[in-house]
Amino acid sequence: MFSKALFGFLLAVALLQCRPAQKKEKEKIPTADSLKVLVPDTSEQQNNSDTAAADSFELNFAPEQLYPQKVTLPVSGETFNLQLPKGFRITAAAQVQRRLRFMAKSTDGRLFATDMYDLTDNKKGRVLIFDKWNADRKQFDTVYTYLNNLHNPNQIAFYNGYLYVAETGRLARYAYEAGSNIAMDTGQTIARFPDYGLSYKYGGWHLTRSLAFYNDKLYVSIGSSCNACVETETNRAVILEMNPDGSNSQIYARGLRNAVGLRFIKGRLWVTGMGRDLLGPDKPEDLFQEVTQGGYYGWPYYYQYRQRIYEDENFKDSSRAAYVQTPPKAVVGFKAHCAPLGFDFFKAFDHPALNSAVLVCLHGSTSVWRQRGYEVVRLEKGDTYTPFITGFLTGKKTTDRKGRPCDVLQNDGQSFFVTDDLKGVLYYVWSE
């Protein structure tokens, strides 16, 4: 069962305007005719089953002030400050100068990561290995290209002797041999996905595919083909469940516009999700939520804002499938456009700031002037979170971006990695 401690962190994440050490603003819920409240914000009507367990949890570590640390990128030579809590250090362990995305540890303990090359729909993606760790400099001396010519590879996973790679149009697995620096075969395609849609440039087509394993089942997230529409294909805005060889594929959950972060924690599936665009600067919220089998999570008919569920007036008269119903409230509602991506649950970490904690990467809004995201945050109790690594955004111009956090992965009881897909940096963070 899911621990009470973790429940607290998961229920507690709310955004805090995505800025350091601010409390979430208590904005008045809009009463415009375009918003129809479906779930009043009362404890009696709270429909998330984690509430009772989460309310009983107490934090074991008080958030501390963040302190600046100088970082120098190893390839470009750029220097700037990032801010972290006292007792933690950070360094750039490698820089590939491309779109470094999600990480996974191989069965022989090596660090692999995907590289999507750039923001275009392309087939220049790679799977990389970071190797030959230099303990003195806290950097990797070598980066190998394990696979190349991939179609927007996003997430990878190791399972039963295979490396699984999720590309836009397919899921493939490759036989993995410990110590190898290049793929030993050409791979086996075990599933096909839609690989077209409205222009990615305008935020419509979601070309990333995410995956996770649990109990000898494989779960794959497929985003919508558009910003907000009634899909004509069943394989959109869903999470699929299948056998490790791709057989017996079926829809596990629906109504998830773009669940990019995907991870089982203590036997339960949690995702980060992107709210739709073009409903204003503050709604709908981006979400962190539990997903259960057969669940429906709102898109495109409903959205969440300030712990309430609203009906999207643009689709109130649209035909809808029988499974469409008022969705459960997510335990976390980030402010719109923060773009939560990868997250990790820290097990047996030596420093109390992270032991049994969840860190989430907020990738950040492409409209930089919004000042949303661009940080790594720690989930807290009471619909709040605290910034854990900031400094990736220093102003309101595109040129003020120092990075866009994408994924976080615990390395051991004293350290973890963070990827940045803007400048292609792999960060190493450790506790002193």
C-alpha positions in Angstrom: 0.0 0.0 0.0 1.0 3.6 -0.5 2.7 5.1 2.6 1.1 7.9 4.5 4.3 9.9 4.2 4.2 9.8 0.4 0.5 10.5 0.4 1.2 13.8 2.1 3.8 14.8 -0.4 1.6 13.9 -3.3 -1.5 15.6 -2.0 0.5 18.6 -1.2 2.1 20.0 -4.3 0.4 23.1 -5.4 2.1 25.6 -7.3 3.2 28.6 -5.7 3.2 30.7 -8.8 6.2 28.7 -9.7 8.4 31.1 -7.9 10.7 30.7 -4.9 9.3 30.6 -1.4 6.0 32.3 -2.3 2.7 31.0 -1.1 0.0 30.2 -3.6 -2.2 33.2 -4.2 -5.7 33.0 -2.9 -7.4 34.2 -6.0 -11.2 34.4 -6.2 -12.8 31.7 -8.2 -14.1 33.2 -11.4 -17.9 33.5 -11.7 -18.1 34.3 -15.4 -20.8 32.6 -17.4 -18.2 30.5 -19.2 -17.4 28.6 -16.0 -19.7 26.0 -14.5 -18.6 24.7 -11.1 -19.2 20.9 -11.0 -17.4 20.0 -7.8 -17.7 22.6 -5.0 -14.6 23.0 -2.9 -15.8 21.3 0.4 -14.4 18.5 2.3 -17.6 16.5 2.2 -17.5 16.5 -1.6 -13.8 15.9 -2.0 -13.6 13.0 -4.4 -10.0 12.1 -4.1 -9.4 9.0 -1.9 -6.0 10.1 -0.7 -7.4 13.0 1.4 -7.7 11.3 4.8 -4.3 9.7 4.7 -2.6 12.8 3.5 -4.1 15.0 6.2 -2.5 12.9 8.9 1.0 13.4 7.6 3.4 15.9 9.1 6.6 17.1 7.4 9.8 16.0 9.0 11.9 18.8 7.5 11.2 22.5 7.4 12.0 24.2 4.1 15.1 26.3 4.2 16.2 29.3 2.3 17.9 28.7 -1.0 21.5 29.8 -1.5 23.3 30.6 -4.8 25.9 28.3 -6.3 28.1 29.0 -9.3 27.7 26.6 -12.2 29.9 26.4 -15.3 28.8 24.4 -18.2 31.6 22.1 -19.4 31.2 22.5 -23.2 29.8 26.0 -23.8 31.7 27.5 -20.8 28.6 29.6 -19.8 28.6 30.5 -16.1 25.6 31.4 -13.9 24.1 30.8 -10.4 21.6 28.2 -9.4 19.9 28.3 -6.0 19.6 25.2 -3.7 18.9 24.6 0.0 21.7 24.6 2.5 23.5 21.2 2.6 23.2 20.5 -1.2 25.7 21.1 -4.0 25.2 21.1 -7.8 27.5 20.8 -10.8 27.1 20.2 -14.5 28.2 16.6 -14.9 28.0 16.6 -18.7 26.7 18.8 -21.6 25.5 17.3 -24.9 24.1 20.7 -26.2 20.9 19.0 -27.5 17.5 18.2 -26.1 18.4 15.9 -23.2 15.2 14.4 -21.8 14.5 11.3 -19.6 16.9 9.0 -17.8 17.0 5.4 -16.7 19.6 3.2 -15.0 20.7 0.0 -16.8 20.8 -3.3 -15.0 24.6 -2.9 -14.7 24.2 0.6 -13.1 25.0 2.9 -16.0 23.1 6.1 -16.7 21.2 6.2 -20.0 19.2 9.2 -21.3 17.2 10.2 -24.4 18.1 13.1 -26.7 15.3 14.5 -28.9 17.7 16.6 -30.8 15.6 19.8 -31.1 12.0 21.0 -31.0 11.1 19.9 -34.5 9.5 16.6 -35.5 12.6 14.8 -36.5 14.4 11.4 -36.8 17.7 12.6 -35.4 17.0 11.5 -31.8 19.5 9.4 -29.8 19.8 7.3 -26.7 23.0 8.2 -24.8 25.2 6.5 -22.2 27.0 8.7 -19.6 30.1 6.8 -18.7 33.5 6.9 -16.9 32.5 8.9 -13.8 35.2 11.2 -12.6 34.7 11.3 -8.8 37.1 14.2 -8.3 35.5 16.5 -10.8 32.0 15.0 -10.4 31.6 14.7 -14.2 31.3 12.0 -16.8 34.4 11.8 -19.0 32.6 10.0 -21.9 29.2 10.1 -23.6 28.4 7.2 -25.9 25.6 7.2 -28.5 23.9 3.8 -27.9 21.2 4.4 -30.5 20.6 7.1 -33.2 18.2 8.1 -36.0 15.2 7.8 -33.6 11.9 9.6 -34.0 11.6 11.9 -31.1 12.6 9.4 -28.3 11.3 10.5 -25.0 11.3 7.8 -22.3 13.3 4.6 -21.9 13.2 1.7 -19.5 15.1 -1.5 -18.8 13.1 -4.7 -18.2 13.9 -8.4 -18.4 17.0 -8.0 -20.5 15.7 -5.4 -22.9 16.0 -1.6 -23.3 12.6 -0.2 -24.2 12.5 3.0 -26.3 9.4 5.1 -26.7 9.4 7.0 -30.0 6.5 9.1 -31.4 5.2 6.4 -33.8 6.4 3.2 -32.1 7.6 1.4 -29.1 10.7 -0.8 -29.7 12.8 -3.0 -27.5 16.5 -3.9 -27.9 18.4 -6.8 -26.3 20.7 -5.3 -23.7 24.1 -6.7 -22.9 25.9 -5.4 -19.8 28.8 -3.2 -20.6 27.9 -2.7 -24.3 28.3 0.9 -25.6 26.2 0.3 -28.8 22.9 -1.6 -29.4 23.5 -5.3 -30.1 20.5 -5.6 -32.5 18.3 -3.5 -34.7 15.4 -3.7 -32.2 11.9 -5.2 -32.3 8.9 -3.0 -32.8 6.2 -4.2 -30.3 3.6 -1.4 -30.6 2.6 1.3 -33.1 1.2 4.8 -32.2 -0.3 7.7 -34.1 2.5 9.9 -35.3 0.6 12.8 -36.9 -1.6 15.7 -35.7 -1.9 19.4 -35.6 1.3 21.4 -35.8 3.6 20.7 -32.9 4.9 24.2 -33.3 1.6 25.6 -32.1 1.3 23.2 -29.1 -1.3 20.9 -30.6 0.5 17.7 -31.6 1.9 15.9 -28.6 4.8 13.8 -30.0 6.3 12.4 -26.8 5.5 8.9 -25.5 6.2 7.9 -21.9 6.4 4.5 -20.4 6.6 2.6 -17.1 6.6 -1.1 -15.9 4.7 -2.6 -13.0 3.8 -6.2 -12.1 5.0 -7.5 -15.5 2.8 -5.0 -17.4 3.9 -2.1 -19.6 2.2 1.3 -19.5 2.5 3.8 -22.3 1.1 7.4 -22.3 0.0 8.9 -25.7 -1.0 12.5 -25.8 -3.7 14.2 -27.8 -3.5 15.2 -31.4 -4.6 18.8 -30.7 -4.9 21.4 -28.0 -8.6 20.7 -27.4 -10.8 18.6 -29.6 -13.0 15.5 -29.7 -10.6 12.8 -30.9 -11.6 10.5 -33.7 -9.0 7.9 -32.7 -9.2 5.8 -29.5 -5.4 5.8 -29.1 -5.2 9.5 -28.2 -5.1 11.2 -24.8 -4.8 7.8 -23.1 -2.6 5.5 -21.1 -2.3 2.0 -22.6 -1.6 -1.2 -20.7 0.1 -4.2 -22.5 2.3 -7.2 -21.9 6.1 -6.6 -22.1 6.1 -8.0 -25.6 3.4 -5.6 -26.7 0.5 -8.1 -26.8 -2.9 -7.7 -25.2 -2.8 -3.9 -25.5 -5.8 -2.2 -24.0 -6.7 1.3 -22.8 -6.0 1.7 -19.1 -7.2 5.3 -18.6 -8.6 8.1 -20.8 -9.0 11.9 -20.8 -5.3 12.7 -20.2 -4.3 15.4 -22.6 -0.6 14.9 -22.3 0.7 12.8 -19.4 4.5 13.2 -19.8 5.8 12.1 -16.4 4.7 8.6 -15.7 5.8 6.5 -12.7 4.6 3.9 -10.3 5.2 4.7 -6.6 4.4 2.1 -4.0 2.2 0.2 -6.5 0.2 3.2 -7.6 0.5 5.1 -10.9 1.1 8.8 -10.8 1.4 11.2 -13.8 2.1 14.8 -14.5 -0.2 16.4 -17.0 -0.6 19.5 -19.2 -3.8 21.6 -19.1 -5.2 22.9 -22.4 -4.2 26.3 -23.8 -6.3 29.3 -24.8 -8.5 29.6 -21.7 -6.5 32.4 -20.2 -3.2 32.9 -18.3 -4.3 31.0 -15.1 -6.6 28.2 -16.1 -6.7 25.3 -16.4 -4.1 24.1 -14.1 -1.3 21.6 -14.9 -1.8 18.6 -12.8 -0.1 15.9 -10.7 -2.5 13.0 -10.2 -3.1 9.4 -9.5 -4.4 7.3 -12.4 -6.4 4.1 -11.9 -7.6 1.5 -14.3 -10.7 2.5 -16.2 -10.5 6.1 -15.0 -11.5 9.1 -17.0 -9.6 12.4 -16.3 -11.5 15.1 -18.0 -10.0 16.2 -21.3 -11.4 17.8 -23.4 -14.8 18.2 -21.6 -13.6 19.2 -18.1 -10.6 20.9 -16.4 -9.4 21.7 -12.9 -8.8 25.1 -11.4 -8.2 25.8 -7.6 -9.4 22.3 -6.5 -12.6 22.6 -8.4 -13.7 20.9 -11.6 -15.2 23.0 -14.4 -17.0 22.1 -17.6 -15.3 23.4 -20.7 -18.0 25.4 -22.4 -16.5 24.8 -25.8 -17.5 21.2 -25.6 -20.7 21.3 -23.5 -22.9 20.4 -26.5 -20.4 18.0 -28.1 -21.3 14.3 -28.3 -19.4 12.2 -25.8 -18.7 8.6 -25.1 -20.3 6.6 -22.3 -17.2 6.7 -20.2 -17.1 10.5 -20.0 -18.1 11.7 -16.6 -17.0 14.3 -14.1 -13.4 13.5 -13.3 -11.8 13.2 -9.9 -9.8 16.1 -8.6 -6.1 15.8 -8.9 -4.2 16.0 -5.7 -2.0 18.8 -7.1 -3.0 21.7 -9.3 0.0 23.6 -10.6 -0.6 27.0 -12.1 -1.2 27.0 -15.9 1.8 26.8 -18.2 4.3 25.6 -15.6 4.6 22.3 -17.6 5.4 19.6 -15.0 7.4 16.8 -16.6 9.6 14.2 -14.8 9.4 13.4 -11.1 11.0 10.9 -8.7 10.2 9.6 -5.2 13.4 9.6 -3.0 13.8 6.4 -1.0 16.2 6.1 1.9 17.9 9.4 1.2 20.4 10.5 3.8 19.4 14.2 4.0 16.0 14.8 5.7 15.1 17.4 3.1 14.6 14.6 0.5 14.0 11.4 2.5 10.6 10.1 1.3 10.1 13.2 -0.7 8.9 13.8 -4.3 10.7 16.2 -6.6 9.0 17.5 -9.8 10.6 19.2 -12.7 8.7 22.3 -13.9 9.8 22.7 -17.5 8.4 26.2 -17.8 6.2 28.3 -20.1 7.3 29.0 -23.6 5.8 32.5 -23.0 8.7 33.4 -20.8 7.1 36.7 -19.6 4.7 34.6 -17.6 7.5 33.7 -15.2 6.1 30.2 -14.8 8.1 27.1 -14.1 11.8 26.8 -14.8 12.6 25.1 -11.5 12.7 21.8 -9.6 10.2 21.7 -6.7 9.5 19.5 -3.7 6.0 18.5 -2.9 4.6 19.6 0.5 1.5 19.3 2.5 -1.4 21.7 2.3 -1.6 22.4 -1.5 1.8 23.9 -1.5 5.3 23.1 -2.7 8.7 24.6 -2.1 11.3 25.4 -4.7 14.3 23.1 -4.5 16.5 24.3 -7.5 15.9 27.7 -9.0 17.8 30.1 -11.2 17.0 28.6 -14.6 15.1 31.8 -15.4 16.6 35.2 -14.7 14.3 37.6 -16.5 11.3 37.9 -18.9 13.1 37.4 -22.2 13.9 34.2 -24.0 17.6 34.9 -23.7 17.1 35.0 -19.9 16.6 31.2 -19.8 19.5 29.2 -18.4 17.8 25.9 -18.7 14.5 24.0 -18.7 14.4 21.1 -16.1 13.0 18.0 -17.7 13.6 14.9 -15.6 14.9 14.0 -12.1 16.3 10.6 -11.0 17.7 9.5 -7.6 21.2 8.1 -8.0 21.9 6.8 -4.5 21.3 7.8 -0.9 23.2 11.0 -1.2 22.8 12.3 -4.8 20.5 12.7 -7.8 20.5 13.8 -11.5 18.5 16.5 -13.3 18.3 16.9 -17.1 17.9 20.2 -18.9 16.6 20.0 -22.5 17.3 23.6 -23.4 21.1 23.6 -23.2 21.5 19.8 -23.0 23.0 19.7 -19.5 23.1 16.8 -17.1 23.2 18.1 -13.5 24.6 16.2 -10.6 23.3 17.2 -7.1 24.6 15.8 -3.9 24.2 16.3 -0.1 27.2 17.3 2.0 
